[in-house]
Amino acid sequence: MSMQQGPAATDFDGCYAPLTNRQINALKNHLDRESFTPQDVAAISYRHLLHIPGLGEKSLQLIRSWLQQYGLDVHIPASKEHKISRSDKQLAKAKEILNKYGYALLAPEEQQHH
């Protein structure tokens, strides 16, 4: 008896493997789509991928393996010094939500003082 991979079996020619449902759903939510292509994911920067809720270092390794099946890649630094902290991820998510609802965040030097 064979096990199905859930939603991955019907998406993108049935080939989201080796992505798990967690990575698939995180990418769908981030891209705001019901399906995505390897090219869609390859277009997302490494730093941006780390800010997606539900994705971490292990997820990025799986995503990279999946992309390599299609001749694509996401640059993943070898050193751990590029690791994004949990609070940085939370701040990035808050910024994403604010942007989604029309708010713009400006750096202090961009703000006009009245």
Salt bridges, closest charged atoms under 4 A:
ASP11 OD2 - LYS28 NZ 3.10
ASP40 OD2 - ARG33 NH1 2.65
ASP73 OD1 - ARG64 NE 2.92
GLU96 OE2 - LYS93 NZ 3.69
